[in-house]
Amino acid sequence: MQSASYDVVVVGGGNAALCAAISAANAGCSVIVLERSPEDERGGNSAYTDGLMRTVYDGPEDIRAYCPDLTDEEMAVSDFGTYTEEQFFEDMAEITQYRTDPDLCELLVKGSRETILWMRDQGVRFFPNFGRQAYRVNGRFKFWGGATIAVSSGGPGLVESLFRAAEKKGITIRYNAWVRDLVRDESGVTGVTLKNENGKSETISGRAIILACGGFEANAEMRARYLGPGWDLAKVRGSRFNTGDGLTMALDAGAQPYGHWSGCHAVSWERYALDFGDLALTPQYQRHSYPLCAMVNRDGKRFVDEGADFRNYTYAKYGQAVLAQPGQLAWQVYDSKVNHLLRDEYRTRHVTKVVANTLEELADKIGEIDKAGFLATIAEFNASVKLDAPFDPNIKDGRSATSNGVVRSNWANTIDEPPFEAYAVTCGVTFTFGGVKITTEGEVVDTSGHTIPGLFAAGEMVGGIFYHNYPGASGLTSGAVFGRLAGGSAATYAKAQAPVAVSAN
């Protein structure tokens, strides 16, 4: 069934897809967004994020430009520092083990500032992430880790703002539109086929098609196939609809696989979280205060450097470390010296938590860990804490410790002041790193190294940007930068073809 024709067809309904759609509409194209989910679950993984966006800034004047609602009082108590292009490049290089595609990385870094300002002009509101990216010390907030700004109301606020902007621009949006395949002929990609809300098949024609419908993180079979054994057991932090359909379609059309297909963003996550994201509950499942804890496995042993770096630079790889432990679980242990610094989600109802007045009692209440091993680990850890280095959570303070042969580099405190708290965590997968190869114009490249006419990609669909790990808050920025790029390039391509008038049967 032929239902409509558009200049640009966007597959997906998250941050990257909507930035692509708005960019194409701003260029004067007719645009349709095809979102697989029902309306109340729209937004893909973007809706499940905190809305943090990593971007270049040279000082407080840039932060004020990004966040025009900031008051003079808030500016006066904030040390924003700077986050230069050089720092962003260094973070991307080091954290990906120098594998990030240099051309795509340059687009991401150099396009970050302009894209945030562009999003602001589309109606997205930003604010500095007080309390989560800056602790208040002596009355001042000192920001750290390069992820300074966030969208007002987080991921849901981002999705709401972008859909509102798309609707104002006359972009057609369809929900329950499960795109199943690309329509191709000798000229290239000319449309998509979809299964609609009535279970009927439809064809949507377009001069340019943008795939921005996520990775394969919600597909247990693909996780096991590409990420490896045990990954089918991971919890999914975000959308249940990101099952790799876009990647499968692109590969079937000859697209070149690119990037780290056996890698993903995965974090320490509430042990008994739901299998997939739930917009009401998912924010409560985060367990990102681990730089302040000692994290132990069932043997009672530490297995990662909890204080290797700021949370922004380690959290996306420590989920994999937890998954590799016996039972795919671990316990984060804190004492009263740092309990007050735990993030808000530790204080919700949806936690697997044990509280005790002695370490022996804590081990007994946990039950499943080796008590003798646990007590030995904490004793060794406490004896090794470098007490002459002052504790400061806003900087890498060099306050180190060691146990089980595992060094802890920063923020070490003796675990000896009750009450003691322990939180059970497992692995939560966020998004997969493998994707398709694109040009610097967002065009999909085939296995022969040629572009596939009419096909563009953005967001998690793009491979070659992240390997092994990622700098926190760079995912949304990447989606916006490459979404905007793909939308503009698709519009240029569509305009070069014969005009298409919107026509519905």
C-alpha positions in Angstrom: 0.0 0.0 0.0 1.4 3.4 -1.1 0.5 6.0 1.5 2.6 9.1 1.0 5.7 10.7 -0.5 8.1 13.1 1.2 11.3 14.9 0.4 12.9 13.4 3.6 11.9 10.3 5.6 13.3 10.0 9.1 13.2 6.6 10.7 13.3 6.9 14.5 12.0 9.4 17.1 14.8 10.2 19.5 17.3 13.1 19.8 19.2 12.3 16.6 16.1 11.6 14.5 14.4 14.8 15.6 17.4 17.0 15.1 17.7 15.5 11.6 14.0 16.1 10.9 14.1 19.7 12.1 17.3 20.4 10.2 15.7 19.1 7.0 12.5 21.1 7.6 14.5 24.2 8.2 16.0 23.7 4.7 12.5 23.8 3.2 11.9 20.1 2.8 8.7 18.1 3.5 9.6 15.7 6.3 8.0 12.7 8.0 9.2 11.0 11.2 8.4 7.3 11.6 8.5 6.3 15.2 8.1 2.6 16.0 6.8 3.2 19.6 3.4 4.4 20.7 3.2 8.1 21.5 3.6 7.6 25.2 6.9 5.8 24.8 8.3 8.1 22.1 11.9 9.4 22.2 14.0 6.2 22.0 16.9 6.1 24.4 17.0 9.9 24.6 13.9 9.9 26.9 15.8 7.8 29.5 18.8 10.0 29.8 19.7 12.7 32.3 19.9 15.1 29.4 23.6 15.8 30.0 25.4 17.1 26.9 29.2 17.4 26.6 30.2 20.5 24.8 33.1 22.9 24.3 33.1 26.1 26.3 35.7 28.7 26.9 34.4 30.2 30.2 31.3 31.4 32.0 30.1 33.6 29.1 29.6 30.5 27.0 27.7 28.8 29.8 25.5 31.9 30.0 24.9 31.7 26.2 23.9 28.0 26.5 21.8 28.7 29.6 20.2 32.2 29.3 17.9 31.5 32.3 20.9 31.4 34.7 20.6 34.1 37.4 23.5 36.4 38.5 23.4 34.7 41.9 23.9 31.3 40.3 26.8 32.6 38.2 28.4 34.1 41.2 28.7 30.8 43.2 29.8 28.7 40.2 33.3 27.8 39.0 32.6 26.5 35.5 36.2 26.5 34.4 36.7 25.7 30.7 36.3 22.7 28.4 38.3 23.4 25.3 38.3 21.6 22.0 41.8 20.3 22.9 40.4 18.7 26.1 37.4 17.2 24.2 39.8 15.7 21.6 42.1 14.4 24.3 39.2 12.8 26.2 37.8 11.1 23.0 41.3 9.8 22.0 42.3 8.5 25.4 38.9 7.0 26.4 38.5 5.2 23.0 42.1 4.0 23.2 42.9 6.2 20.2 40.5 4.3 17.9 37.9 7.0 17.4 37.5 7.9 13.7 39.4 11.2 13.4 37.1 12.8 10.9 33.9 11.9 12.8 35.6 12.9 16.1 36.4 16.3 14.6 32.8 16.8 13.5 31.7 16.0 17.0 34.1 18.2 18.9 34.1 21.2 16.6 30.3 21.0 16.0 29.3 20.7 19.7 29.2 24.4 20.5 27.3 25.4 17.4 24.9 22.5 17.8 24.0 23.3 21.4 23.3 26.9 20.4 21.2 25.6 17.4 19.2 23.4 19.8 18.7 26.3 22.1 17.3 28.3 19.2 14.9 25.4 18.4 13.4 25.7 21.9 15.6 23.3 24.0 16.4 24.8 27.4 19.7 24.0 29.2 21.0 24.6 32.7 24.3 23.8 34.5 24.0 20.4 36.2 24.3 21.6 39.8 24.7 18.8 42.4 25.5 16.0 40.0 28.4 17.5 38.1 29.5 19.8 40.8 29.6 19.4 44.6 29.0 22.4 46.8 32.2 23.0 48.8 32.5 26.1 51.0 29.5 27.6 49.4 30.6 27.2 45.8 30.0 24.8 43.0 33.1 23.6 41.1 32.3 21.7 37.9 34.3 18.7 36.8 34.5 16.1 34.1 33.6 18.2 31.1 29.9 17.5 31.3 28.6 20.8 32.6 25.2 21.4 31.1 22.0 19.4 30.8 18.6 19.8 29.3 16.0 21.2 31.6 13.8 18.2 32.8 16.4 15.8 31.5 15.8 13.3 28.7 12.0 13.7 28.8 12.4 17.5 28.6 14.7 17.1 25.6 12.2 14.8 23.8 9.3 17.1 24.5 11.1 20.2 23.3 12.2 18.5 20.1 8.8 17.1 19.3 7.2 20.4 20.0 9.7 22.1 17.6 9.0 19.5 14.9 5.3 19.9 15.2 5.6 23.7 14.9 7.5 23.2 11.7 4.8 21.1 10.1 6.8 17.8 10.2 4.5 14.8 9.9 4.9 12.4 12.9 3.6 8.9 12.9 3.6 6.5 15.8 3.4 2.7 15.9 5.1 2.9 12.5 7.6 -0.1 12.6 9.9 0.3 9.6 10.9 -3.1 8.4 12.9 -2.5 5.1 14.3 -0.1 2.7 12.9 0.3 -0.8 15.8 0.3 -3.3 16.3 0.4 -7.1 19.2 1.1 -9.4 19.1 4.8 -8.4 19.5 4.1 -4.7 17.2 4.1 -1.7 13.8 5.5 -2.5 11.6 4.8 0.4 10.8 2.4 3.3 8.2 -0.2 4.0 6.5 -0.3 7.4 4.0 -2.2 9.5 1.4 0.3 10.8 -0.7 0.3 14.0 -3.3 -2.0 12.2 -0.7 -4.5 11.3 -0.9 -3.5 7.7 2.1 -3.0 5.4 2.7 0.4 3.9 5.3 2.0 1.7 6.5 5.6 2.3 8.5 7.1 -0.6 11.2 9.7 -0.1 14.0 11.4 -2.0 16.3 10.9 1.0 16.0 8.4 3.9 17.7 9.0 7.3 18.1 6.0 9.6 18.3 7.2 13.2 16.5 4.4 15.0 19.2 3.2 17.5 21.5 0.3 18.0 20.7 -3.3 18.9 20.9 -3.0 22.7 17.3 -4.1 23.2 17.8 -7.3 21.2 19.1 -10.1 23.4 20.0 -12.3 20.5 22.1 -9.6 18.8 23.8 -8.7 22.1 24.8 -12.3 22.6 25.9 -12.6 19.0 28.0 -9.4 18.8 28.9 -8.5 22.4 29.5 -12.1 23.6 28.3 -14.7 26.1 26.4 -13.4 29.1 25.3 -10.1 27.4 21.8 -11.6 26.8 21.5 -11.4 30.6 22.1 -7.7 30.9 19.3 -5.3 31.8 18.4 -2.7 29.2 18.4 0.8 30.5 16.4 2.4 27.7 13.9 1.8 25.0 12.6 -1.7 24.3 12.2 -0.7 20.6 15.9 -0.4 19.8 16.3 -3.9 18.4 18.7 -3.2 15.6 16.2 -2.9 12.8 17.9 0.0 11.2 21.3 -1.7 11.3 19.8 -4.8 9.7 18.2 -2.9 7.0 21.3 -0.9 6.2 23.5 -4.0 6.1 21.0 -5.7 3.8 21.3 -2.7 1.5 25.1 -3.2 1.4 26.2 -0.7 4.1 29.7 -1.2 5.5 29.7 -2.3 9.1 32.0 0.1 11.1 33.2 0.6 14.6 33.2 -1.5 17.7 30.5 -4.1 17.2 31.6 -6.0 20.3 31.5 -2.9 22.4 28.8 -1.0 24.2 27.9 1.6 26.9 27.1 -0.4 30.0 26.8 0.8 33.7 26.3 -0.5 37.2 22.6 -0.7 37.5 20.0 -1.7 40.1 20.1 -5.4 40.5 16.4 -6.0 40.3 15.6 -3.3 37.7 13.0 -4.1 35.1 14.3 -5.8 32.0 13.7 -2.7 29.9 13.5 1.0 30.6 10.4 2.5 32.3 10.1 6.3 32.1 8.7 6.4 35.7 11.3 4.1 37.3 14.5 4.1 35.2 16.1 7.2 36.8 15.8 5.5 40.2 17.9 2.6 39.0 21.1 4.5 38.5 24.0 3.7 40.9 26.6 6.2 39.8 28.1 7.2 43.2 30.5 4.3 43.0 33.6 6.6 43.0 32.8 7.0 46.7 32.4 3.3 47.5 34.3 0.0 47.8 32.7 -2.3 45.3 32.9 -6.0 46.0 31.8 -9.2 44.3 30.3 -12.4 45.8 33.8 -13.5 46.9 34.0 -10.3 48.9 36.8 -8.9 46.7 37.2 -5.6 44.9 37.6 -5.9 41.2 37.8 -2.4 39.7 39.5 0.9 40.5 36.4 2.8 41.7 38.3 6.1 41.8 40.3 5.7 38.5 38.7 8.9 37.2 35.6 11.0 37.5 32.4 9.0 37.0 32.0 10.6 33.6 35.0 8.7 32.3 34.5 5.2 33.8 30.8 4.5 34.4 30.1 3.4 30.8 32.6 0.6 31.0 32.1 -0.6 34.6 28.8 -2.3 33.8 30.8 -4.8 31.8 33.1 -5.4 34.8 30.1 -6.1 36.9 28.7 -8.5 34.3 31.9 -10.5 34.4 31.6 -11.2 38.2 30.0 -14.3 39.7 26.3 -14.1 39.3 26.6 -10.9 37.2 26.3 -8.8 40.3 28.3 -6.7 42.9 27.7 -4.7 46.0 28.6 -1.0 46.5 29.6 -0.4 50.1 29.6 3.1 51.8 30.0 4.4 55.3 28.6 7.5 57.0 31.5 9.7 56.0 30.2 9.7 52.4 26.6 8.6 52.7 25.4 12.2 52.5 27.1 12.6 49.1 25.2 9.8 47.4 23.0 10.8 44.5 19.3 11.1 44.9 18.4 7.8 43.3 20.0 6.0 46.3 17.2 7.4 48.4 14.3 6.0 46.5 12.1 3.0 47.1 13.5 1.1 44.2 16.8 0.0 45.6 18.2 -3.3 46.8 19.9 -2.0 50.0 21.3 -3.3 53.3 22.1 -1.1 56.3 24.1 -2.3 59.4 26.0 -0.9 62.3 29.0 -3.3 61.9 30.7 -4.7 58.9 30.1 -8.2 60.2 26.4 -7.5 60.4 26.5 -6.0 56.9 28.0 -9.1 55.5 25.4 -11.3 57.3 22.5 -9.2 55.9 23.9 -9.3 52.4 24.1 -13.1 52.8 25.4 -14.0 49.4 29.0 -12.7 49.8 31.9 -14.5 51.4 32.0 -13.0 54.8 35.6 -13.7 55.6 36.7 -12.5 52.2 34.7 -9.3 52.5 36.1 -8.5 56.0 39.6 -9.2 54.9 39.1 -6.9 51.8 37.8 -4.0 53.9 40.5 -4.4 56.5 43.3 -4.4 53.9 41.6 -1.4 52.2 41.3 0.6 55.4 44.9 0.0 56.3 46.1 1.3 53.0 44.1 4.5 52.7 46.5 7.4 52.0 45.2 9.6 54.8 47.7 12.4 54.3 45.9 13.4 51.0 42.8 15.5 51.8 39.5 14.1 50.5 38.0 16.3 47.8 35.3 14.9 45.5 35.6 17.9 43.1 39.1 17.0 42.0 41.2 13.9 41.5 42.6 14.1 45.0 45.2 11.3 44.8 43.7 9.8 48.0 44.5 6.2 47.2 44.2 2.7 48.7 44.6 -0.9 47.6 43.2 -4.3 48.3 43.0 -7.7 46.5 45.8 -6.4 44.4 43.4 -3.7 43.0 44.5 -0.1 43.3 42.0 2.7 44.1 43.5 5.9 42.7 41.3 8.7 44.2 38.6 9.5 46.8 39.5 6.6 49.1 38.1 6.8 52.6 38.3 4.2 55.4 35.1 2.3 55.7 34.8 2.3 59.5 32.1 4.7 60.6 28.6 3.3 60.9 25.9 3.1 59.7 27.2 1.1 56.7 25.2 0.9 53.5 25.5 -1.6 50.7 23.6 -1.5 47.3 23.3 -4.5 44.9 24.1 -3.8 41.3 24.1 -5.7 38.0 24.9 -4.6 34.4 22.6 -2.2 32.6 23.3 -1.8 28.8 22.7 1.7 27.4 23.6 1.6 23.7 25.8 -0.4 21.4 28.9 1.1 19.7 28.9 -0.8 16.4 27.2 0.9 13.4 27.6 1.7 9.8 30.2 3.8 8.1 29.2 7.3 7.0 30.9 10.1 5.2 31.5 13.5 6.8 28.2 14.5 5.1 26.3 11.8 6.9 25.9 9.6 3.8 26.0 5.8 4.4 28.9 4.1 2.7 28.7 0.6 1.2 31.2 -2.3 1.4 32.9 -1.1 -1.8 33.6 2.3 -0.3 30.9 4.1 -2.3 28.0 6.1 -0.9 24.5 4.5 -1.1 22.5 7.2 -2.9 19.6 8.5 -0.8 20.6 6.9 2.4 21.9 8.8 5.5 22.4 7.8 9.2 22.7 9.5 12.6 22.8 8.7 16.3 23.6 5.1 17.5 23.4 4.0 13.9 26.8 5.6 13.2 29.9 3.5 13.9 33.4 4.5 14.5 32.9 7.2 17.2 33.1 5.3 20.5 35.3 2.3 21.3 35.6 0.4 24.6 34.2 3.4 26.6 32.9 6.9 26.1 33.2 10.3 27.7 29.9 10.8 29.7 27.3 13.0 28.0 28.9 12.8 24.6 26.2 10.4 23.3 23.4 13.0 23.2 25.9 15.5 21.7 26.9 13.0 19.0 23.3 12.3 18.2 22.4 16.0 17.9 25.6 16.9 15.8 25.2 14.0 13.4 21.4 14.3 13.3 21.6 17.9 12.3 24.3 17.1 9.8 22.3 14.2 8.2 19.2 16.4 8.0 21.0 19.1 6.2 22.7 16.7 3.8 19.5 14.8 3.1 17.8 18.0 2.3 20.5 19.0 -0.1 20.3 15.6 -1.8 16.5 15.7 -1.9 16.4 19.1 -3.5 18.7 17.9 -6.2 16.2 15.3 -7.2 12.9 15.9 -8.9 10.5 17.8 -6.6 8.2 15.7 -4.4 4.9 17.0 -3.3 3.4 15.5 -0.2 0.6 13.2 -1.3 -1.5 10.9 0.8 -3.9 8.3 -0.5 
